[in-house]
Amino acid sequence: MGRMRFGIVGCGGAAVPVCDAVSASPFTALAKVYDLDLNLAHDFGERYGVPSVGQLDELLGDSEVEAVYIAVPHDQLYPLARQALEASKHVLVEKPMALTLEHADELVALSEERGLALGVFYELRHTQPYAQARELIRAGAIGKVIGLRIQTLIDKPATYWQFGYSGRSTSPWRGQRSRAGGGVVMMNTGHQLDAIRYITGLEVTSVSAEVGTLVASIEVEDVAAATLRYNNGAIGSLFAGAHLAGAGAGSDEHFDIFGTQGQLKVPDAYGNGALQVFLRQGWGDIPANVWHTLPTAPISVYAEAVKAFAQAVQRGEPAPTSGADARRVLAIVLAIYQAAAEKRTITIQ
């Protein structure tokens, strides 16, 4: 089976590690790149030795392009993903995929109608500590999950809202509500919300929250707190901040999972931390009643995410992190914003 050939739509900083992964993988290859900023597209074309095109139709109309990876400002994800699906391309799109549940539902329905894969780039699912946590919980090692504590502690540079982290392009979209859809919860905590769904299999059923813009001169939140109720009765807490002094190495995005028979401390997926486990009863090589750190090895989450998507498409299977998964995360994020705005608990269907 040959390599899946990708077209790239959006050549900003987010696309760099993904393009590195696509070009290096034995399962995929780059075919064409496109960006509204022709200089960014030309830079990618030269960097990866593929054609850069000046019109999106040139990329979507190429029969050799089987799949499209889309990394653009949030407000453009939905229309471009829809356009790619209508051109009969498999789509791997950056989170949050859409800014409304209606648009998310449209993309899911269109991909199913056309028989195309719709994947969303929640790449942190592929870290080893997340896989270890999922295995322990699904096996019952910590008993019934009764509580979760999510912390998204980040100290972003003030320039982030204009330049992102990479500085490849200049745009204020990240701080604009109409374009970004939200701030630190939409951009960062969404990864953890997806990870918890993946690890535990639980769904959030109701939310109460407060959000604020307390540091940066932007329209979206840079501080947020929420209480979450899960479908098994578990209760979760969430605290997120974009400009928190002392946040480790620029970010400290971790969460704890409490069960009736144990607890997991799940490390920041962007760092080199390992999963810490406390169990009331021993489990395999894990002793009882002491904190135990599981061994871990570094892994390229971008390479694994690209590989998983390509293999699913080639097998005729749904994308491993699907449009439906992204829709569930978006529903939680939007419920947090609605709960804060309306000062009431929001139920998620």
N, C-alpha and C positions, 0 to 999 in steps of 0.2 A: 504494500500500500504506500503510495507516494506521500510526500509532504503536503500538508494543507497550506495553501497560499493565502496570505493575509494582505489586505489593504489597510492602511492606517489613515484614519481621519482625525486630525488633531496632532500636531507635532510639538506640543509644549512639554514641560518638565515631566508630567505624569506618564507620558508615552515612552520616555527614554528607557527605563528598566524593562518595560514590556517589549519594546522593539529589540532590546538586547536579548531577551529570552526567546522571542520568536525566531530571530536570526541564528541563534546558537543551538536551538533544539533540533534533534533528528526527526521530529514529527511535523515541523512547520517551517515555512520560509516566508520572507517578505517579498511582495510583488510590486506594490506601488504605495506612495505616500502622498497625502494631500493636507493642506492647511490654507485657511484664508490668508494667512501671512505667508506669502510666497518665499520669503527669506527663510522662515522656519522649515518649510517643506523642502527647499533646496538643500538646507543644511542636513536634514535627515537623508535625503537622496544620496548626497555625497558620503555621508557617514556610513551608510549601510549598502551602498553600491546598487541602488534600485532607482527607477524613474520617479521623479516628483512631477505631479500633474497640476495644472493651473485651474482645472474645473473638476468638481466632484463627479460629474457625469462620466468623465474619462475613467475614473476609478470604478464606479458602480457599473459601468457598461462593459468592463473588461471580463470576458468569460473565464479567464484564468484566475481571477480573484474569487476564491470560494467563501471567504469569511472576511468580515470587517471589524477591526477594533476601533472603538470610538472614545476619544478622550478630549472633550471640549468643555466649556463652561456648562454648568448644570442645566441652564434653561435651553440649551441646544441639544442635549442628549436625546430627549424624546423625538423631536422632529427628524434628527439625523438617523436614529435607530429605525424609525418608521420608514424613512426613505430607503435605507439599506435592505430592510426586510421586503419592501415592495419591489426591490431590484433582485429578489431571490438570493440574497446573501445571508449566510449565517452571521449572527451578530454577537460580539463580545463587547459589552459597553461598560464604561466606568459607572460606579455608583454615584448618585442614587437611582440612575436610569431614567427617572421622571420626577417631576415636582408635584404631581397630583396623582391620586389613586386612579382617577378616570383614565389618565394617560398611561399609567402602568398597566391597567387592565387591557387597554387597547393593544399595547405591544405584546402582551402575553397571548391575547386572542389571535392577533395577526400571525405570530410565529407558529401557533398551533394550526391555524388555517392553512398556512403555506408549507407546513412540515419542515420548518427551519429551527435550528437551535438558537435560543436567546439566553446568553450567559451574562452574568454581571460580575465585575472584577472585585469581589470581596476576597482578595488573595490571602488574607491572614488565616483563613481556615486551614491552610496547609502547613502551619508551624507544627513541630513535633510536640510541644507541650499541649497544644489544643487537641491533637490526636490522642495523646495519652489521657487527657482529662475526659474526653468523649468515651474512650474505652472503659475507664473506671466507672463512670456514671452509668453507662448503658449496662454494665455488668452488675451493678448494684452495690459496688464497694462502699459508697458513702451513704447508702440507704436512700430514703426519699429526700429529694431536694426541698428544703424549706425556706431558704433565703439566698439572696444574691446581693453583692455589693460591687457596684461598678464605679471606677474612678478614671476619669479622663483628665489627667493633670499635665498641662502643656504650658510652655513659656515661649510662644511664638514671637519672632522678631516683629517690630512694628511694621516693617516693610512687607510682611507676608500678605497683607490685604491688597497690595498693589502688584507685587512681583511673585507671589507664591514662595516656595522654598528654593526653586532652581534659578529664578531670575531670567528664564529664557524669554519671557514675554511680559509686557506691562499692560495691566488691565485692572480696574477696580471692581470687577464682577464679584469677587469673593465676599466683599462687604456689602453688596447690594441685595436686598431681600428679593426683589423681583427676579434676579438672575441666579443667585445662589440658593434661594429657598430657605436658608437658615445658616447659622454659624457653626459653633463648635460641636453641637449635637449632630447636625446634618453631616458635617464634613468629617468628624472624627469618631464620635461615640457610635455612629452607625456601624462601624466595623465591629465594635464589641457586642452590640445588640445582635448582629448577625452571628458572631462567634458563639454567643450563649445559646441561640436557637440551635445551631449546629451541634454543640456539645451536649446539651441537655434534652433537646427535643421539645422544650416547653415553649408555649406561646403567651405573650402578654395579652391580658384581657381588659385591663383598665389602668388608667394613668392619672395622677395628679402632679402638678409641676409648677415651678417658678423659673423664669428666665430673665436675664438682664444684660444690658450693654453698659458695662461699668468701667471699662478701661479704654478701649479703642474708639475712635470716631468713625463708626460704621453703623449700618442699619440692622445688622444681624446680631444675635446674642454672642457674648464672649464668656458668660457665666450661666450655668443652669443647674438645677437640682430637681429630682423627680422621685416619686414613689410608684413602683410598678407592682401590679398583682398578676400572677401567672395562673394558667389554667389548671394547675394541680393544687392551687391554694397558696403557693409560695409567695413571699413578699420580697421585693427588690428595692434597693436604693441606688440612686445615680447622682454623682456630682461631677460636673465638667467645667473646665475653665481653660481659656485660650492664652491667658497672660498671667500665669501663677508663678510668682517668684520662687526659685528653688526647685522647680520641677526638674527631675533628673535628666540630664543629657538632652534637654529640650523637650522631653516628653516622659510621662510615666502613666501609661495607659494599661491598667491591669484590672482584674476582677477576682472576687472571692466567691466560692460556691459552698454553701453550708448544707449539710445533709444530716439526717437523724443518726447516722453512724460514722460521720467524718466530715472533713473539710478540705477543700482544694484552694490553694493560692495560685492563680493562673497569671504568669508573668506578662510583662509588656512584650507584645509580639515583635516590636521593632528592636528590642534589645537582645541580650544573650542569656537572659534568665531561664531558670528551669522550673518545672512544676514542683510545688511543695505539697505534700500530702500528710494529713493526720487522720488516722483511722482508729475507731474504738476496738476493732478486731483486725487481726493481721489478714493480709490479702496477698497471696503469692509471696514475693520477696519483700513485701512492705510490712514492717513490724507494726505492732499495735502500740498505741498510746505514746508515741514519740513522733515529732516532725521528721519526715523523710523526704529527701530531694531526689527526684528521679533523674537519671542521666539523660542528657539531650545532646543532639548534634546539630550544627548549623545546617540550614537548608535554604535554597533559593525559592522563596514563596512565589516569585514571579514565574520562574521556570516551571514549577509544579502546577500553577494555575493554568498556564498556557497549555501544557501537556495534557492536563485533565480535560480541558475544553476540546482540544483537537481529537483526542481519543474518543470522547463521547460522540462527537459528530461522525467520526469515521465508523463507529459501531451502530450509528443510527439511534443513539440514546439521547435523552434530554441533557441539557447542560448541567454539570454537577452543582453549580451555584446558579440557579435559574432566575428568570424574570419573576416567577412567583415568590421566590425567596426574597428578592429585592422589594417586592410589593409589601411583604410582611414587615420588613424593616422600616420602609417608608411610612407605613401606617402607624408604627410606634412613634416615630419622630414627629409626624404631623399631629398626633394626639398629644404629645408633650407640648407643642406650641399652642394647640387649641386649649388645653387645660390651663396653661399659664395665662392666656389671653382672657379666658372666660371665668377664671377663678373657680373651677369646678372639676370634678372627676369625670374623665372621658372614658366611655366604654368602647373597646375595639372589637368589631365584629369579625 
